[in-house]
Amino acid sequence: MIQLLETQIASNEGIMVQSGKIYLVMTIVSIILIGLFIYVASIDKKITQLEKK
């Protein structure tokens, strides 16, 4: 039973890599993370300006 589950997981990973969808997912995740970092940096800059006033 465990071997069957391990085989199924391995085949699912192979499908993602073979079809190239893993690269699409990683690209989207990277874009989202970069956007979040930019957003946090801009909020930090605005807070710093308010603290100086």
N, CA, C and O atoms as a printed pandas DataFrame, in Angstrom:
     atom_number atom_name residue_name chain_id  residue_number  x_coord  y_coord  z_coord
0              1         N          MET        A               1    0.823   -1.193    0.000
1              2        CA          MET        A               1    0.000    0.000    0.000
2              3         C          MET        A               1    0.868    1.257    0.000
3              4         O          MET        A               1    0.619    2.181   -0.773
4              5         N          ILE        A               2    1.887    1.295    0.865
5              6        CA          ILE        A               2    2.769    2.462    0.943
6              7         C          ILE        A               2    3.532    2.620   -0.360
7              8         O          ILE        A               2    3.719    3.738   -0.840
8              9         N          GLN        A               3    3.972    1.509   -0.935
9             10        CA          GLN        A               3    4.706    1.566   -2.189
10            11         C          GLN        A               3    3.820    2.113   -3.298
11            12         O          GLN        A               3    4.299    2.858   -4.153
12            13         N          LEU        A               4    2.555    1.765   -3.303
13            14        CA          LEU        A               4    1.622    2.271   -4.300
14            15         C          LEU        A               4    1.471    3.780   -4.178
15            16         O          LEU        A               4    1.438    4.480   -5.190
16            17         N          LEU        A               5    1.378    4.290   -2.956
17            18        CA          LEU        A               5    1.254    5.732   -2.733
18            19         C          LEU        A               5    2.519    6.463   -3.161
19            20         O          LEU        A               5    2.447    7.532   -3.767
20            21         N          GLU        A               6    3.686    5.884   -2.845
21            22        CA          GLU        A               6    4.946    6.506   -3.247
22            23         C          GLU        A               6    5.067    6.549   -4.758
23            24         O          GLU        A               6    5.548    7.541   -5.306
24            25         N          THR        A               7    4.646    5.507   -5.437
25            26        CA          THR        A               7    4.689    5.469   -6.896
26            27         C          THR        A               7    3.760    6.515   -7.484
27            28         O          THR        A               7    4.108    7.179   -8.461
28            29         N          GLN        A               8    2.583    6.667   -6.897
29            30        CA          GLN        A               8    1.623    7.647   -7.388
30            31         C          GLN        A               8    2.153    9.067   -7.192
31            32         O          GLN        A               8    1.989    9.906   -8.078
32            33         N          ILE        A               9    2.778    9.351   -6.062
33            34        CA          ILE        A               9    3.340   10.681   -5.816
34            35         C          ILE        A               9    4.455   10.960   -6.810
35            36         O          ILE        A               9    4.529   12.056   -7.364
36            37         N          ALA        A              10    5.315    9.990   -7.040
37            38        CA          ALA        A              10    6.414   10.172   -7.976
38            39         C          ALA        A              10    5.901   10.417   -9.385
39            40         O          ALA        A              10    6.461   11.239  -10.110
40            41         N          SER        A              11    4.847    9.719   -9.784
41            42        CA          SER        A              11    4.324    9.910  -11.134
42            43         C          SER        A              11    3.661   11.275  -11.273
43            44         O          SER        A              11    3.725   11.880  -12.343
44            45         N          ASN        A              12    3.019   11.776  -10.204
45            46        CA          ASN        A              12    2.429   13.104  -10.249
46            47         C          ASN        A              12    3.498   14.181  -10.395
47            48         O          ASN        A              12    3.303   15.145  -11.134
48            49         N          GLU        A              13    4.625   14.031   -9.701
49            50        CA          GLU        A              13    5.717   14.978   -9.827
50            51         C          GLU        A              13    6.286   14.936  -11.248
51            52         O          GLU        A              13    6.641   15.970  -11.813
52            53         N          GLY        A              14    6.367   13.756  -11.806
53            54        CA          GLY        A              14    6.873   13.611  -13.169
54            55         C          GLY        A              14    5.976   14.298  -14.173
55            56         O          GLY        A              14    6.459   14.883  -15.142
56            57         N          ILE        A              15    4.681   14.234  -13.952
57            58        CA          ILE        A              15    3.738   14.879  -14.862
58            59         C          ILE        A              15    3.922   16.392  -14.831
59            60         O          ILE        A              15    3.909   17.041  -15.878
60            61         N          MET        A              16    4.093   16.958  -13.635
61            62        CA          MET        A              16    4.275   18.405  -13.520
62            63         C          MET        A              16    5.558   18.843  -14.227
63            64         O          MET        A              16    5.574   19.865  -14.913
64            65         N          VAL        A              17    6.622   18.077  -14.060
65            66        CA          VAL        A              17    7.887   18.458  -14.670
66            67         C          VAL        A              17    7.841   18.232  -16.180
67            68         O          VAL        A              17    8.334   19.061  -16.944
68            69         N          GLN        A              18    7.258   17.127  -16.612
69            70        CA          GLN        A              18    7.217   16.809  -18.033
70            71         C          GLN        A              18    6.403   17.816  -18.817
71            72         O          GLN        A              18    6.788   18.189  -19.925
72            73         N          SER        A              19    5.290   18.261  -18.268
73            74        CA          SER        A              19    4.436   19.173  -19.014
74            75         C          SER        A              19    4.912   20.619  -18.901
75            76         O          SER        A              19    4.384   21.490  -19.591
76            77         N          GLY        A              20    5.888   20.890  -18.054
77            78        CA          GLY        A              20    6.421   22.234  -17.922
78            79         C          GLY        A              20    5.584   23.130  -17.023
79            80         O          GLY        A              20    5.878   24.320  -16.905
80            81         N          LYS        A              21    4.564   22.599  -16.395
81            82        CA          LYS        A              21    3.708   23.407  -15.538
82            83         C          LYS        A              21    4.425   23.842  -14.271
83            84         O          LYS        A              21    4.077   24.867  -13.685
84            85         N          ILE        A              22    5.420   23.076  -13.840
85            86        CA          ILE        A              22    6.149   23.435  -12.627
86            87         C          ILE        A              22    6.840   24.777  -12.820
87            88         O          ILE        A              22    6.942   25.560  -11.876
88            89         N          TYR        A              23    7.317   25.054  -14.030
89            90        CA          TYR        A              23    7.986   26.319  -14.297
90            91         C          TYR        A              23    6.988   27.477  -14.264
91            92         O          TYR        A              23    7.318   28.572  -13.806
92            93         N          LEU        A              24    5.791   27.237  -14.740
93            94        CA          LEU        A              24    4.739   28.248  -14.689
94            95         C          LEU        A              24    4.366   28.548  -13.248
95            96         O          LEU        A              24    4.217   29.713  -12.878
96            97         N          VAL        A              25    4.213   27.522  -12.434
97            98        CA          VAL        A              25    3.863   27.703  -11.027
98            99         C          VAL        A              25    4.967   28.464  -10.306
99           100         O          VAL        A              25    4.682   29.387   -9.543
100          101         N          MET        A              26    6.221   28.093  -10.536
101          102        CA          MET        A              26    7.335   28.766   -9.882
102          103         C          MET        A              26    7.436   30.227  -10.325
103          104         O          MET        A              26    7.777   31.088   -9.514
104          105         N          THR        A              27    7.152   30.516  -11.577
105          106        CA          THR        A              27    7.175   31.887  -12.072
106          107         C          THR        A              27    6.101   32.725  -11.395
107          108         O          THR        A              27    6.367   33.852  -10.978
108          109         N          ILE        A              28    4.895   32.187  -11.282
109          110        CA          ILE        A              28    3.800   32.911  -10.644
110          111         C          ILE        A              28    4.095   33.151   -9.164
111          112         O          ILE        A              28    3.853   34.244   -8.652
112          113         N          VAL        A              29    4.613   32.139   -8.482
113          114        CA          VAL        A              29    4.963   32.290   -7.066
114          115         C          VAL        A              29    6.048   33.350   -6.902
115          116         O          VAL        A              29    5.989   34.158   -5.975
116          117         N          SER        A              30    7.036   33.352   -7.792
117          118        CA          SER        A              30    8.113   34.346   -7.722
118          119         C          SER        A              30    7.574   35.751   -7.923
119          120         O          SER        A              30    7.965   36.673   -7.207
120          121         N          ILE        A              31    6.681   35.926   -8.888
121          122        CA          ILE        A              31    6.096   37.236   -9.143
122          123         C          ILE        A              31    5.310   37.723   -7.930
123          124         O          ILE        A              31    5.401   38.893   -7.558
124          125         N          ILE        A              32    4.547   36.839   -7.320
125          126        CA          ILE        A              32    3.771   37.212   -6.134
126          127         C          ILE        A              32    4.698   37.613   -4.988
127          128         O          ILE        A              32    4.447   38.612   -4.313
128          129         N          LEU        A              33    5.763   36.848   -4.763
129          130        CA          LEU        A              33    6.695   37.170   -3.683
130          131         C          LEU        A              33    7.402   38.497   -3.927
131          132         O          LEU        A              33    7.563   39.293   -3.002
132          133         N          ILE        A              34    7.822   38.740   -5.157
133          134        CA          ILE        A              34    8.473   40.011   -5.486
134          135         C          ILE        A              34    7.506   41.168   -5.249
135          136         O          ILE        A              34    7.896   42.204   -4.712
136          137         N          GLY        A              35    6.251   40.995   -5.647
137          138        CA          GLY        A              35    5.239   42.024   -5.419
138          139         C          GLY        A              35    5.031   42.296   -3.943
139          140         O          GLY        A              35    4.898   43.450   -3.537
140          141         N          LEU        A              36    5.003   41.245   -3.134
141          142        CA          LEU        A              36    4.850   41.424   -1.685
142          143         C          LEU        A              36    6.034   42.164   -1.078
143          144         O          LEU        A              36    5.852   43.035   -0.227
144          145         N          PHE        A              37    7.248   41.824   -1.511
145          146        CA          PHE        A              37    8.428   42.514   -0.994
146          147         C          PHE        A              37    8.413   43.996   -1.369
147          148         O          PHE        A              37    8.762   44.848   -0.551
148          149         N          ILE        A              38    8.013   44.302   -2.593
149          150        CA          ILE        A              38    7.926   45.698   -3.022
150          151         C          ILE        A              38    6.866   46.429   -2.205
151          152         O          ILE        A              38    7.080   47.570   -1.794
152          153         N          TYR        A              39    5.732   45.787   -1.966
153          154        CA          TYR        A              39    4.662   46.398   -1.179
154          155         C          TYR        A              39    5.122   46.684    0.246
155          156         O          TYR        A              39    4.880   47.771    0.771
156          157         N          VAL        A              40    5.784   45.716    0.873
157          158        CA          VAL        A              40    6.261   45.897    2.245
158          159         C          VAL        A              40    7.310   47.006    2.288
159          160         O          VAL        A              40    7.318   47.805    3.225
160          161         N          ALA        A              41    8.187   47.069    1.300
161          162        CA          ALA        A              41    9.206   48.113    1.270
162          163         C          ALA        A              41    8.563   49.488    1.130
163          164         O          ALA        A              41    9.008   50.443    1.768
164          165         N          SER        A              42    7.527   49.603    0.310
165          166        CA          SER        A              42    6.871   50.900    0.148
166          167         C          SER        A              42    6.131   51.308    1.424
167          168         O          SER        A              42    6.139   52.483    1.791
168          169         N          ILE        A              43    5.503   50.363    2.092
169          170        CA          ILE        A              43    4.833   50.651    3.357
170          171         C          ILE        A              43    5.862   51.098    4.403
171          172         O          ILE        A              43    5.610   52.030    5.166
172          173         N          ASP        A              44    7.018   50.431    4.432
173          174        CA          ASP        A              44    8.068   50.792    5.369
174          175         C          ASP        A              44    8.562   52.207    5.101
175          176         O          ASP        A              44    8.804   52.971    6.036
176          177         N          LYS        A              45    8.710   52.553    3.841
177          178        CA          LYS        A              45    9.164   53.897    3.472
178          179         C          LYS        A              45    8.146   54.950    3.924
179          180         O          LYS        A              45    8.526   56.000    4.443
180          181         N          LYS        A              46    6.860   54.668    3.728
181          182        CA          LYS        A              46    5.817   55.608    4.136
182          183         C          LYS        A              46    5.780   55.768    5.658
183          184         O          LYS        A              46    5.611   56.878    6.162
184          185         N          ILE        A              47    5.936   54.671    6.381
185          186        CA          ILE        A              47    5.943   54.731    7.846
186          187         C          ILE        A              47    7.142   55.521    8.343
187          188         O          ILE        A              47    7.024   56.299    9.289
188          189         N          THR        A              48    8.294   55.327    7.714
189          190        CA          THR        A              48    9.501   56.068    8.092
190          191         C          THR        A              48    9.289   57.562    7.885
191          192         O          THR        A              48    9.701   58.364    8.724
192          193         N          GLN        A              49    8.658   57.945    6.789
193          194        CA          GLN        A              49    8.391   59.356    6.532
194          195         C          GLN        A              49    7.438   59.929    7.570
195          196         O          GLN        A              49    7.618   61.066    8.007
196          197         N          LEU        A              50    6.427   59.165    7.973
197          198        CA          LEU        A              50    5.488   59.635    8.981
198          199         C          LEU        A              50    6.154   59.771   10.353
199          200         O          LEU        A              50    5.821   60.675   11.120
200          201         N          GLU        A              51    7.091   58.875   10.659
201          202        CA          GLU        A              51    7.793   58.945   11.938
202          203         C          GLU        A              51    8.687   60.186   12.025
203          204         O          GLU        A              51    8.875   60.744   13.106
204          205         N          LYS        A              52    9.231   60.609   10.897
205          206        CA          LYS        A              52   10.098   61.779   10.887
206          207         C          LYS        A              52    9.333   63.073   11.112
207          208         O          LYS        A              52    9.903   64.053   11.590
208          209         N          LYS        A              53    8.048   63.088   10.774
209          210        CA          LYS        A              53    7.244   64.313   10.920
210          211         C          LYS        A              53    6.913   64.621   12.344
211          212         O          LYS        A              53    6.245   65.617   12.621
